[in-house]
């Protein structure tokens, strides 16, 4: 799994769970399939900007907040 996918996966799962939202509910609100949300959380898919925007909107956060969560989930260089 690429580190960027892993960072996004970790951030997405954390944000979703903090808001007590199921994968199914998030998928519905974002206009995506539940299995796609699962694949994102497993780091097996790379989201497009449109997908990240839809997920941020469904989580009621800004793209900047989503980007900051991803950055916080990114390990420092060399790890």
N, CA, C and O atoms as a Maestro MAE file, in Angstrom:
{
 s_m_m2io_version
 :::
 2.0.0
}

f_m_ct {
 s_m_title
 :::
 protein
 m_atom[316] {
  # First column is atom index #
  i_m_mmod_type
  r_m_x_coord
  r_m_y_coord
  r_m_z_coord
  i_m_residue_number
  s_m_chain_name
  s_m_pdb_residue_name
  s_m_pdb_atom_name
  i_m_atomic_number
  :::
  1 25 0.858 -1.176 0.000 1 A "UNK " " N  " 7
  2 3 0.000 0.000 0.000 1 A "UNK " " CA " 6
  3 2 0.900 1.234 0.000 1 A "UNK " " C  " 6
  4 15 1.832 1.333 0.799 1 A "UNK " " O  " 8
  5 25 0.613 2.175 -0.906 2 A "UNK " " N  " 7
  6 3 1.388 3.410 -0.944 2 A "UNK " " CA " 6
  7 2 1.122 4.220 0.319 2 A "UNK " " C  " 6
  8 15 0.025 4.186 0.875 2 A "UNK " " O  " 8
  9 25 2.146 4.948 0.761 3 A "UNK " " N  " 7
  10 3 2.005 5.693 2.016 3 A "UNK " " CA " 6
  11 2 0.906 6.752 1.947 3 A "UNK " " C  " 6
  12 15 0.243 7.014 2.951 3 A "UNK " " O  " 8
  13 25 0.705 7.363 0.785 4 A "UNK " " N  " 7
  14 3 -0.365 8.367 0.681 4 A "UNK " " CA " 6
  15 2 -1.733 7.710 0.833 4 A "UNK " " C  " 6
  16 15 -2.626 8.272 1.467 4 A "UNK " " O  " 8
  17 25 -1.899 6.515 0.250 5 A "UNK " " N  " 7
  18 3 -3.160 5.791 0.430 5 A "UNK " " CA " 6
  19 2 -3.339 5.375 1.881 5 A "UNK " " C  " 6
  20 15 -4.445 5.442 2.417 5 A "UNK " " O  " 8
  21 25 -2.258 4.947 2.518 6 A "UNK " " N  " 7
  22 3 -2.327 4.529 3.921 6 A "UNK " " CA " 6
  23 2 -2.697 5.705 4.821 6 A "UNK " " C  " 6
  24 15 -3.492 5.554 5.749 6 A "UNK " " O  " 8
  25 25 -2.127 6.863 4.549 7 A "UNK " " N  " 7
  26 3 -2.429 8.057 5.349 7 A "UNK " " CA " 6
  27 2 -3.888 8.470 5.177 7 A "UNK " " C  " 6
  28 15 -4.571 8.799 6.147 7 A "UNK " " O  " 8
  29 25 -4.359 8.449 3.918 8 A "UNK " " N  " 7
  30 3 -5.753 8.790 3.672 8 A "UNK " " CA " 6
  31 2 -6.663 7.782 4.357 8 A "UNK " " C  " 6
  32 15 -7.653 8.164 4.980 8 A "UNK " " O  " 8
  33 25 -6.337 6.502 4.247 9 A "UNK " " N  " 7
  34 3 -7.151 5.445 4.843 9 A "UNK " " CA " 6
  35 2 -7.283 5.635 6.348 9 A "UNK " " C  " 6
  36 15 -8.378 5.562 6.904 9 A "UNK " " O  " 8
  37 25 -6.158 5.878 6.991 10 A "UNK " " N  " 7
  38 3 -6.150 6.047 8.449 10 A "UNK " " CA " 6
  39 2 -6.966 7.277 8.868 10 A "UNK " " C  " 6
  40 15 -7.745 7.223 9.820 10 A "UNK " " O  " 8
  41 25 -6.777 8.374 8.148 11 A "UNK " " N  " 7
  42 3 -7.506 9.609 8.461 11 A "UNK " " CA " 6
  43 2 -9.004 9.438 8.239 11 A "UNK " " C  " 6
  44 15 -9.806 9.857 9.073 11 A "UNK " " O  " 8
  45 25 -9.382 8.828 7.127 12 A "UNK " " N  " 7
  46 3 -10.802 8.643 6.815 12 A "UNK " " CA " 6
  47 2 -11.480 7.793 7.878 12 A "UNK " " C  " 6
  48 15 -12.552 8.145 8.370 12 A "UNK " " O  " 8
  49 25 -10.864 6.686 8.229 13 A "UNK " " N  " 7
  50 3 -11.460 5.803 9.239 13 A "UNK " " CA " 6
  51 2 -11.602 6.522 10.581 13 A "UNK " " C  " 6
  52 15 -12.634 6.411 11.242 13 A "UNK " " O  " 8
  53 25 -10.568 7.256 10.977 14 A "UNK " " N  " 7
  54 3 -10.617 7.974 12.255 14 A "UNK " " CA " 6
  55 2 -11.723 9.025 12.247 14 A "UNK " " C  " 6
  56 15 -12.513 9.103 13.188 14 A "UNK " " O  " 8
  57 25 -11.781 9.832 11.187 15 A "UNK " " N  " 7
  58 3 -12.800 10.884 11.094 15 A "UNK " " CA " 6
  59 2 -14.212 10.292 11.097 15 A "UNK " " C  " 6
  60 15 -15.113 10.812 11.755 15 A "UNK " " O  " 8
  61 25 -14.388 9.206 10.357 16 A "UNK " " N  " 7
  62 3 -15.717 8.576 10.281 16 A "UNK " " CA " 6
  63 2 -16.130 8.032 11.648 16 A "UNK " " C  " 6
  64 15 -17.265 8.225 12.083 16 A "UNK " " O  " 8
  65 25 -15.214 7.361 12.312 17 A "UNK " " N  " 7
  66 3 -15.546 6.780 13.626 17 A "UNK " " CA " 6
  67 2 -15.766 7.859 14.682 17 A "UNK " " C  " 6
  68 15 -16.640 7.713 15.537 17 A "UNK " " O  " 8
  69 25 -14.987 8.941 14.636 18 A "UNK " " N  " 7
  70 3 -15.184 10.043 15.586 18 A "UNK " " CA " 6
  71 2 -16.582 10.631 15.477 18 A "UNK " " C  " 6
  72 15 -17.138 11.125 16.458 18 A "UNK " " O  " 8
  73 25 -17.140 10.575 14.282 19 A "UNK " " N  " 7
  74 3 -18.469 11.135 14.053 19 A "UNK " " CA " 6
  75 2 -19.567 10.077 14.182 19 A "UNK " " C  " 6
  76 15 -20.745 10.366 13.973 19 A "UNK " " O  " 8
  77 25 -19.167 8.844 14.528 20 A "UNK " " N  " 7
  78 3 -20.114 7.742 14.719 20 A "UNK " " CA " 6
  79 2 -20.976 7.526 13.474 20 A "UNK " " C  " 6
  80 15 -22.197 7.393 13.550 20 A "UNK " " O  " 8
  81 25 -20.296 7.496 12.326 21 A "UNK " " N  " 7
  82 3 -20.969 7.300 11.044 21 A "UNK " " CA " 6
  83 2 -20.520 5.960 10.472 21 A "UNK " " C  " 6
  84 15 -19.328 5.652 10.451 21 A "UNK " " O  " 8
  85 25 -21.475 5.172 10.013 22 A "UNK " " N  " 7
  86 3 -21.129 3.891 9.399 22 A "UNK " " CA " 6
  87 2 -20.596 4.127 7.985 22 A "UNK " " C  " 6
  88 15 -20.799 5.192 7.402 22 A "UNK " " O  " 8
  89 25 -19.916 3.125 7.450 23 A "UNK " " N  " 7
  90 3 -19.452 3.219 6.066 23 A "UNK " " CA " 6
  91 2 -20.643 3.401 5.134 23 A "UNK " " C  " 6
  92 15 -20.579 4.170 4.175 23 A "UNK " " O  " 8
  93 25 -21.718 2.697 5.418 24 A "UNK " " N  " 7
  94 3 -22.914 2.785 4.580 24 A "UNK " " CA " 6
  95 2 -23.509 4.195 4.596 24 A "UNK " " C  " 6
  96 15 -23.861 4.733 3.547 24 A "UNK " " O  " 8
  97 25 -23.620 4.786 5.779 25 A "UNK " " N  " 7
  98 3 -24.181 6.137 5.887 25 A "UNK " " CA " 6
  99 2 -23.276 7.157 5.203 25 A "UNK " " C  " 6
  100 15 -23.758 8.058 4.517 25 A "UNK " " O  " 8
  101 25 -21.960 7.014 5.391 26 A "UNK " " N  " 7
  102 3 -21.023 7.932 4.738 26 A "UNK " " CA " 6
  103 2 -21.126 7.804 3.233 26 A "UNK " " C  " 6
  104 15 -21.159 8.806 2.520 26 A "UNK " " O  " 8
  105 25 -21.176 6.577 2.749 27 A "UNK " " N  " 7
  106 3 -21.282 6.344 1.305 27 A "UNK " " CA " 6
  107 2 -22.552 6.984 0.748 27 A "UNK " " C  " 6
  108 15 -22.518 7.627 -0.301 27 A "UNK " " O  " 8
  109 25 -23.665 6.807 1.449 28 A "UNK " " N  " 7
  110 3 -24.934 7.380 0.996 28 A "UNK " " CA " 6
  111 2 -24.842 8.898 0.917 28 A "UNK " " C  " 6
  112 15 -25.214 9.497 -0.092 28 A "UNK " " O  " 8
  113 25 -24.345 9.517 1.985 29 A "UNK " " N  " 7
  114 3 -24.248 10.982 2.031 29 A "UNK " " CA " 6
  115 2 -23.283 11.529 0.976 29 A "UNK " " C  " 6
  116 15 -23.490 12.623 0.452 29 A "UNK " " O  " 8
  117 25 -22.237 10.770 0.668 30 A "UNK " " N  " 7
  118 3 -21.231 11.224 -0.298 30 A "UNK " " CA " 6
  119 2 -21.576 10.817 -1.727 30 A "UNK " " C  " 6
  120 15 -20.892 11.221 -2.667 30 A "UNK " " O  " 8
  121 25 -22.629 10.023 -1.898 31 A "UNK " " N  " 7
  122 3 -23.004 9.568 -3.244 31 A "UNK " " CA " 6
  123 2 -22.037 8.526 -3.793 31 A "UNK " " C  " 6
  124 15 -21.794 8.459 -4.998 31 A "UNK " " O  " 8
  125 25 -21.485 7.708 -2.882 32 A "UNK " " N  " 7
  126 3 -20.522 6.684 -3.259 32 A "UNK " " CA " 6
  127 2 -21.040 5.315 -2.838 32 A "UNK " " C  " 6
  128 15 -22.042 5.216 -2.130 32 A "UNK " " O  " 8
  129 25 -20.366 4.273 -3.269 33 A "UNK " " N  " 7
  130 3 -20.730 2.918 -2.880 33 A "UNK " " CA " 6
  131 2 -20.039 2.562 -1.569 33 A "UNK " " C  " 6
  132 15 -18.905 2.980 -1.334 33 A "UNK " " O  " 8
  133 25 -20.712 1.794 -0.715 34 A "UNK " " N  " 7
  134 3 -20.134 1.408 0.566 34 A "UNK " " CA " 6
  135 2 -18.854 0.609 0.380 34 A "UNK " " C  " 6
  136 15 -17.913 0.763 1.158 34 A "UNK " " O  " 8
  137 25 -18.807 -0.234 -0.628 35 A "UNK " " N  " 7
  138 3 -17.592 -1.024 -0.844 35 A "UNK " " CA " 6
  139 2 -16.423 -0.132 -1.240 35 A "UNK " " C  " 6
  140 15 -15.275 -0.448 -0.930 35 A "UNK " " O  " 8
  141 25 -16.697 0.970 -1.915 36 A "UNK " " N  " 7
  142 3 -15.632 1.912 -2.275 36 A "UNK " " CA " 6
  143 2 -15.078 2.590 -1.015 36 A "UNK " " C  " 6
  144 15 -13.867 2.773 -0.888 36 A "UNK " " O  " 8
  145 25 -15.954 2.956 -0.098 37 A "UNK " " N  " 7
  146 3 -15.504 3.528 1.181 37 A "UNK " " CA " 6
  147 2 -14.613 2.515 1.896 37 A "UNK " " C  " 6
  148 15 -13.567 2.877 2.435 37 A "UNK " " O  " 8
  149 25 -15.024 1.255 1.901 38 A "UNK " " N  " 7
  150 3 -14.224 0.207 2.529 38 A "UNK " " CA " 6
  151 2 -12.847 0.101 1.878 38 A "UNK " " C  " 6
  152 15 -11.838 0.007 2.576 38 A "UNK " " O  " 8
  153 25 -12.800 0.114 0.558 39 A "UNK " " N  " 7
  154 3 -11.524 0.026 -0.157 39 A "UNK " " CA " 6
  155 2 -10.638 1.238 0.135 39 A "UNK " " C  " 6
  156 15 -9.418 1.106 0.239 39 A "UNK " " O  " 8
  157 25 -11.248 2.414 0.266 40 A "UNK " " N  " 7
  158 3 -10.476 3.605 0.635 40 A "UNK " " CA " 6
  159 2 -9.887 3.437 2.028 40 A "UNK " " C  " 6
  160 15 -8.720 3.758 2.256 40 A "UNK " " O  " 8
  161 25 -10.691 2.934 2.958 41 A "UNK " " N  " 7
  162 3 -10.220 2.764 4.334 41 A "UNK " " CA " 6
  163 2 -9.167 1.666 4.455 41 A "UNK " " C  " 6
  164 15 -8.391 1.653 5.411 41 A "UNK " " O  " 8
  165 25 -9.136 0.768 3.512 42 A "UNK " " N  " 7
  166 3 -8.108 -0.271 3.486 42 A "UNK " " CA " 6
  167 2 -6.857 0.184 2.729 42 A "UNK " " C  " 6
  168 15 -5.841 -0.511 2.718 42 A "UNK " " O  " 8
  169 25 -6.942 1.351 2.102 43 A "UNK " " N  " 7
  170 3 -5.805 1.863 1.339 43 A "UNK " " CA " 6
  171 2 -5.638 1.210 -0.009 43 A "UNK " " C  " 6
  172 15 -4.564 1.290 -0.606 43 A "UNK " " O  " 8
  173 25 -6.678 0.565 -0.502 44 A "UNK " " N  " 7
  174 3 -6.600 -0.143 -1.774 44 A "UNK " " CA " 6
  175 2 -7.039 0.693 -2.963 44 A "UNK " " C  " 6
  176 15 -6.900 0.263 -4.108 44 A "UNK " " O  " 8
  177 25 -7.558 1.860 -2.710 45 A "UNK " " N  " 7
  178 3 -7.958 2.784 -3.777 45 A "UNK " " CA " 6
  179 2 -7.441 4.170 -3.445 45 A "UNK " " C  " 6
  180 15 -7.289 4.532 -2.279 45 A "UNK " " O  " 8
  181 25 -7.176 4.933 -4.486 46 A "UNK " " N  " 7
  182 3 -6.741 6.326 -4.340 46 A "UNK " " CA " 6
  183 2 -7.915 7.228 -4.694 46 A "UNK " " C  " 6
  184 15 -8.458 7.124 -5.795 46 A "UNK " " O  " 8
  185 25 -8.315 8.106 -3.788 47 A "UNK " " N  " 7
  186 3 -9.459 8.965 -4.075 47 A "UNK " " CA " 6
  187 2 -9.093 10.101 -5.021 47 A "UNK " " C  " 6
  188 15 -7.968 10.601 -5.012 47 A "UNK " " O  " 8
  189 25 -10.054 10.492 -5.828 48 A "UNK " " N  " 7
  190 3 -9.891 11.681 -6.656 48 A "UNK " " CA " 6
  191 2 -10.226 12.906 -5.812 48 A "UNK " " C  " 6
  192 15 -10.742 12.777 -4.702 48 A "UNK " " O  " 8
  193 25 -9.941 14.069 -6.326 49 A "UNK " " N  " 7
  194 3 -10.295 15.298 -5.626 49 A "UNK " " CA " 6
  195 2 -11.807 15.391 -5.459 49 A "UNK " " C  " 6
  196 15 -12.288 15.829 -4.413 49 A "UNK " " O  " 8
  197 25 -12.560 14.985 -6.479 50 A "UNK " " N  " 7
  198 3 -14.019 14.993 -6.370 50 A "UNK " " CA " 6
  199 2 -14.496 14.076 -5.244 50 A "UNK " " C  " 6
  200 15 -15.410 14.425 -4.496 50 A "UNK " " O  " 8
  201 25 -13.874 12.907 -5.128 51 A "UNK " " N  " 7
  202 3 -14.229 11.966 -4.065 51 A "UNK " " CA " 6
  203 2 -13.895 12.546 -2.699 51 A "UNK " " C  " 6
  204 15 -14.699 12.462 -1.771 51 A "UNK " " O  " 8
  205 25 -12.713 13.132 -2.575 52 A "UNK " " N  " 7
  206 3 -12.339 13.728 -1.289 52 A "UNK " " CA " 6
  207 2 -13.287 14.861 -0.930 52 A "UNK " " C  " 6
  208 15 -13.645 15.017 0.237 52 A "UNK " " O  " 8
  209 25 -13.694 15.644 -1.903 53 A "UNK " " N  " 7
  210 3 -14.630 16.738 -1.659 53 A "UNK " " CA " 6
  211 2 -15.985 16.204 -1.193 53 A "UNK " " C  " 6
  212 15 -16.582 16.748 -0.264 53 A "UNK " " O  " 8
  213 25 -16.468 15.147 -1.835 54 A "UNK " " N  " 7
  214 3 -17.753 14.551 -1.458 54 A "UNK " " CA " 6
  215 2 -17.689 13.969 -0.047 54 A "UNK " " C  " 6
  216 15 -18.634 14.109 0.729 54 A "UNK " " O  " 8
  217 25 -16.582 13.322 0.282 55 A "UNK " " N  " 7
  218 3 -16.415 12.743 1.616 55 A "UNK " " CA " 6
  219 2 -16.332 13.843 2.666 55 A "UNK " " C  " 6
  220 15 -16.956 13.744 3.723 55 A "UNK " " O  " 8
  221 25 -15.567 14.887 2.378 56 A "UNK " " N  " 7
  222 3 -15.469 16.003 3.328 56 A "UNK " " CA " 6
  223 2 -16.840 16.620 3.581 56 A "UNK " " C  " 6
  224 15 -17.204 16.898 4.723 56 A "UNK " " O  " 8
  225 25 -17.584 16.828 2.523 57 A "UNK " " N  " 7
  226 3 -18.936 17.395 2.649 57 A "UNK " " CA " 6
  227 2 -19.826 16.471 3.489 57 A "UNK " " C  " 6
  228 15 -20.561 16.939 4.359 57 A "UNK " " O  " 8
  229 25 -19.762 15.169 3.230 58 A "UNK " " N  " 7
  230 3 -20.578 14.205 3.968 58 A "UNK " " CA " 6
  231 2 -20.184 14.149 5.443 58 A "UNK " " C  " 6
  232 15 -21.023 13.882 6.304 58 A "UNK " " O  " 8
  233 25 -18.909 14.402 5.732 59 A "UNK " " N  " 7
  234 3 -18.439 14.427 7.125 59 A "UNK " " CA " 6
  235 2 -18.601 15.800 7.768 59 A "UNK " " C  " 6
  236 15 -18.287 15.994 8.943 59 A "UNK " " O  " 8
  237 25 -19.097 16.751 6.974 60 A "UNK " " N  " 7
  238 3 -19.321 18.121 7.433 60 A "UNK " " CA " 6
  239 2 -18.014 18.792 7.875 60 A "UNK " " C  " 6
  240 15 -17.960 19.470 8.901 60 A "UNK " " O  " 8
  241 25 -16.964 18.583 7.069 61 A "UNK " " N  " 7
  242 3 -15.676 19.232 7.306 61 A "UNK " " CA " 6
  243 2 -15.204 19.838 5.986 61 A "UNK " " C  " 6
  244 15 -15.716 19.498 4.920 61 A "UNK " " O  " 8
  245 25 -14.236 20.727 6.068 62 A "UNK " " N  " 7
  246 3 -13.681 21.324 4.857 62 A "UNK " " CA " 6
  247 2 -12.607 20.414 4.263 62 A "UNK " " C  " 6
  248 15 -12.087 19.525 4.936 62 A "UNK " " O  " 8
  249 25 -12.291 20.647 3.010 63 A "UNK " " N  " 7
  250 3 -11.189 19.920 2.389 63 A "UNK " " CA " 6
  251 2 -9.881 20.205 3.120 63 A "UNK " " C  " 6
  252 15 -9.012 19.336 3.205 63 A "UNK " " O  " 8
  253 25 -9.741 21.403 3.640 64 A "UNK " " N  " 7
  254 3 -8.538 21.758 4.404 64 A "UNK " " CA " 6
  255 2 -8.451 20.891 5.662 64 A "UNK " " C  " 6
  256 15 -7.380 20.383 5.993 64 A "UNK " " O  " 8
  257 25 -9.578 20.723 6.364 65 A "UNK " " N  " 7
  258 3 -9.586 19.870 7.557 65 A "UNK " " CA " 6
  259 2 -9.256 18.425 7.195 65 A "UNK " " C  " 6
  260 15 -8.533 17.747 7.925 65 A "UNK " " O  " 8
  261 25 -9.784 17.960 6.069 66 A "UNK " " N  " 7
  262 3 -9.481 16.606 5.613 66 A "UNK " " CA " 6
  263 2 -7.997 16.478 5.294 66 A "UNK " " C  " 6
  264 15 -7.359 15.498 5.680 66 A "UNK " " O  " 8
  265 25 -7.444 17.465 4.589 67 A "UNK " " N  " 7
  266 3 -6.015 17.448 4.258 67 A "UNK " " CA " 6
  267 2 -5.155 17.462 5.516 67 A "UNK " " C  " 6
  268 15 -4.139 16.770 5.577 67 A "UNK " " O  " 8
  269 25 -5.547 18.234 6.511 68 A "UNK " " N  " 7
  270 3 -4.794 18.277 7.772 68 A "UNK " " CA " 6
  271 2 -4.848 16.937 8.484 68 A "UNK " " C  " 6
  272 15 -3.859 16.517 9.086 68 A "UNK " " O  " 8
  273 25 -5.996 16.254 8.424 69 A "UNK " " N  " 7
  274 3 -6.119 14.931 9.048 69 A "UNK " " CA " 6
  275 2 -5.231 13.923 8.325 69 A "UNK " " C  " 6
  276 15 -4.622 13.060 8.957 69 A "UNK " " O  " 8
  277 25 -5.160 14.033 7.013 70 A "UNK " " N  " 7
  278 3 -4.291 13.147 6.235 70 A "UNK " " CA " 6
  279 2 -2.839 13.417 6.586 70 A "UNK " " C  " 6
  280 15 -2.058 12.488 6.792 70 A "UNK " " O  " 8
  281 25 -2.481 14.685 6.651 71 A "UNK " " N  " 7
  282 3 -1.100 15.062 6.988 71 A "UNK " " CA " 6
  283 2 -0.731 14.548 8.376 71 A "UNK " " C  " 6
  284 15 0.384 14.069 8.583 71 A "UNK " " O  " 8
  285 25 -1.651 14.643 9.317 72 A "UNK " " N  " 7
  286 3 -1.383 14.165 10.672 72 A "UNK " " CA " 6
  287 2 -1.206 12.651 10.719 72 A "UNK " " C  " 6
  288 15 -0.569 12.124 11.631 72 A "UNK " " O  " 8
  289 25 -1.771 11.954 9.738 73 A "UNK " " N  " 7
  290 3 -1.662 10.497 9.681 73 A "UNK " " CA " 6
  291 2 -0.459 10.027 8.876 73 A "UNK " " C  " 6
  292 15 -0.208 8.826 8.771 73 A "UNK " " O  " 8
  293 25 0.284 10.971 8.309 74 A "UNK " " N  " 7
  294 3 1.446 10.637 7.492 74 A "UNK " " CA " 6
  295 2 2.680 10.501 8.386 74 A "UNK " " C  " 6
  296 15 3.025 11.422 9.127 74 A "UNK " " O  " 8
  297 25 3.335 9.353 8.307 75 A "UNK " " N  " 7
  298 3 4.548 9.191 9.136 75 A "UNK " " CA " 6
  299 2 5.664 10.115 8.666 75 A "UNK " " C  " 6
  300 15 5.737 10.442 7.481 75 A "UNK " " O  " 8
  301 25 6.522 10.532 9.565 76 A "UNK " " N  " 7
  302 3 7.645 11.382 9.175 76 A "UNK " " CA " 6
  303 2 8.544 10.651 8.175 76 A "UNK " " C  " 6
  304 15 8.573 9.421 8.150 76 A "UNK " " O  " 8
  305 25 9.275 11.406 7.353 77 A "UNK " " N  " 7
  306 3 10.180 10.777 6.383 77 A "UNK " " CA " 6
  307 2 11.161 9.843 7.081 77 A "UNK " " C  " 6
  308 15 11.660 10.135 8.168 77 A "UNK " " O  " 8
  309 25 11.423 8.725 6.437 78 A "UNK " " N  " 7
  310 3 12.380 7.772 6.977 78 A "UNK " " CA " 6
  311 2 11.778 6.703 7.848 78 A "UNK " " C  " 6
  312 15 12.487 5.807 8.308 78 A "UNK " " O  " 8
  313 25 10.470 6.777 8.087 79 A "UNK " " N  " 7
  314 3 9.818 5.739 8.920 79 A "UNK " " CA " 6
  315 2 9.074 4.782 8.047 79 A "UNK " " C  " 6
  316 15 8.460 3.839 8.547 79 A "UNK " " O  " 8
  :::
 }
 m_bond[315] {
  # First column is bond index #
  i_m_from
  i_m_to
  i_m_order
  :::
  1 1 2 1
  2 2 3 1
  3 3 4 2
  4 3 5 1
  5 5 6 1
  6 6 7 1
  7 7 8 2
  8 7 9 1
  9 9 10 1
  10 10 11 1
  11 11 12 2
  12 11 13 1
  13 13 14 1
  14 14 15 1
  15 15 16 2
  16 15 17 1
  17 17 18 1
  18 18 19 1
  19 19 20 2
  20 19 21 1
  21 21 22 1
  22 22 23 1
  23 23 24 2
  24 23 25 1
  25 25 26 1
  26 26 27 1
  27 27 28 2
  28 27 29 1
  29 29 30 1
  30 30 31 1
  31 31 32 2
  32 31 33 1
  33 33 34 1
  34 34 35 1
  35 35 36 2
  36 35 37 1
  37 37 38 1
  38 38 39 1
  39 39 40 2
  40 39 41 1
  41 41 42 1
  42 42 43 1
  43 43 44 2
  44 43 45 1
  45 45 46 1
  46 46 47 1
  47 47 48 2
  48 47 49 1
  49 49 50 1
  50 50 51 1
  51 51 52 2
  52 51 53 1
  53 53 54 1
  54 54 55 1
  55 55 56 2
  56 55 57 1
  57 57 58 1
  58 58 59 1
  59 59 60 2
  60 59 61 1
  61 61 62 1
  62 62 63 1
  63 63 64 2
  64 63 65 1
  65 65 66 1
  66 66 67 1
  67 67 68 2
  68 67 69 1
  69 69 70 1
  70 70 71 1
  71 71 72 2
  72 71 73 1
  73 73 74 1
  74 74 75 1
  75 75 76 2
  76 75 77 1
  77 77 78 1
  78 78 79 1
  79 79 80 2
  80 79 81 1
  81 81 82 1
  82 82 83 1
  83 83 84 2
  84 83 85 1
  85 85 86 1
  86 86 87 1
  87 87 88 2
  88 87 89 1
  89 89 90 1
  90 90 91 1
  91 91 92 2
  92 91 93 1
  93 93 94 1
  94 94 95 1
  95 95 96 2
  96 95 97 1
  97 97 98 1
  98 98 99 1
  99 99 100 2
  100 99 101 1
  101 101 102 1
  102 102 103 1
  103 103 104 2
  104 103 105 1
  105 105 106 1
  106 106 107 1
  107 107 108 2
  108 107 109 1
  109 109 110 1
  110 110 111 1
  111 111 112 2
  112 111 113 1
  113 113 114 1
  114 114 115 1
  115 115 116 2
  116 115 117 1
  117 117 118 1
  118 118 119 1
  119 119 120 2
  120 119 121 1
  121 121 122 1
  122 122 123 1
  123 123 124 2
  124 123 125 1
  125 125 126 1
  126 126 127 1
  127 127 128 2
  128 127 129 1
  129 129 130 1
  130 130 131 1
  131 131 132 2
  132 131 133 1
  133 133 134 1
  134 134 135 1
  135 135 136 2
  136 135 137 1
  137 137 138 1
  138 138 139 1
  139 139 140 2
  140 139 141 1
  141 141 142 1
  142 142 143 1
  143 143 144 2
  144 143 145 1
  145 145 146 1
  146 146 147 1
  147 147 148 2
  148 147 149 1
  149 149 150 1
  150 150 151 1
  151 151 152 2
  152 151 153 1
  153 153 154 1
  154 154 155 1
  155 155 156 2
  156 155 157 1
  157 157 158 1
  158 158 159 1
  159 159 160 2
  160 159 161 1
  161 161 162 1
  162 162 163 1
  163 163 164 2
  164 163 165 1
  165 165 166 1
  166 166 167 1
  167 167 168 2
  168 167 169 1
  169 169 170 1
  170 170 171 1
  171 171 172 2
  172 171 173 1
  173 173 174 1
  174 174 175 1
  175 175 176 2
  176 175 177 1
  177 177 178 1
  178 178 179 1
  179 179 180 2
  180 179 181 1
  181 181 182 1
  182 182 183 1
  183 183 184 2
  184 183 185 1
  185 185 186 1
  186 186 187 1
  187 187 188 2
  188 187 189 1
  189 189 190 1
  190 190 191 1
  191 191 192 2
  192 191 193 1
  193 193 194 1
  194 194 195 1
  195 195 196 2
  196 195 197 1
  197 197 198 1
  198 198 199 1
  199 199 200 2
  200 199 201 1
  201 201 202 1
  202 202 203 1
  203 203 204 2
  204 203 205 1
  205 205 206 1
  206 206 207 1
  207 207 208 2
  208 207 209 1
  209 209 210 1
  210 210 211 1
  211 211 212 2
  212 211 213 1
  213 213 214 1
  214 214 215 1
  215 215 216 2
  216 215 217 1
  217 217 218 1
  218 218 219 1
  219 219 220 2
  220 219 221 1
  221 221 222 1
  222 222 223 1
  223 223 224 2
  224 223 225 1
  225 225 226 1
  226 226 227 1
  227 227 228 2
  228 227 229 1
  229 229 230 1
  230 230 231 1
  231 231 232 2
  232 231 233 1
  233 233 234 1
  234 234 235 1
  235 235 236 2
  236 235 237 1
  237 237 238 1
  238 238 239 1
  239 239 240 2
  240 239 241 1
  241 241 242 1
  242 242 243 1
  243 243 244 2
  244 243 245 1
  245 245 246 1
  246 246 247 1
  247 247 248 2
  248 247 249 1
  249 249 250 1
  250 250 251 1
  251 251 252 2
  252 251 253 1
  253 253 254 1
  254 254 255 1
  255 255 256 2
  256 255 257 1
  257 257 258 1
  258 258 259 1
  259 259 260 2
  260 259 261 1
  261 261 262 1
  262 262 263 1
  263 263 264 2
  264 263 265 1
  265 265 266 1
  266 266 267 1
  267 267 268 2
  268 267 269 1
  269 269 270 1
  270 270 271 1
  271 271 272 2
  272 271 273 1
  273 273 274 1
  274 274 275 1
  275 275 276 2
  276 275 277 1
  277 277 278 1
  278 278 279 1
  279 279 280 2
  280 279 281 1
  281 281 282 1
  282 282 283 1
  283 283 284 2
  284 283 285 1
  285 285 286 1
  286 286 287 1
  287 287 288 2
  288 287 289 1
  289 289 290 1
  290 290 291 1
  291 291 292 2
  292 291 293 1
  293 293 294 1
  294 294 295 1
  295 295 296 2
  296 295 297 1
  297 297 298 1
  298 298 299 1
  299 299 300 2
  300 299 301 1
  301 301 302 1
  302 302 303 1
  303 303 304 2
  304 303 305 1
  305 305 306 1
  306 306 307 1
  307 307 308 2
  308 307 309 1
  309 309 310 1
  310 310 311 1
  311 311 312 2
  312 311 313 1
  313 313 314 1
  314 314 315 1
  315 315 316 2
  :::
 }
}
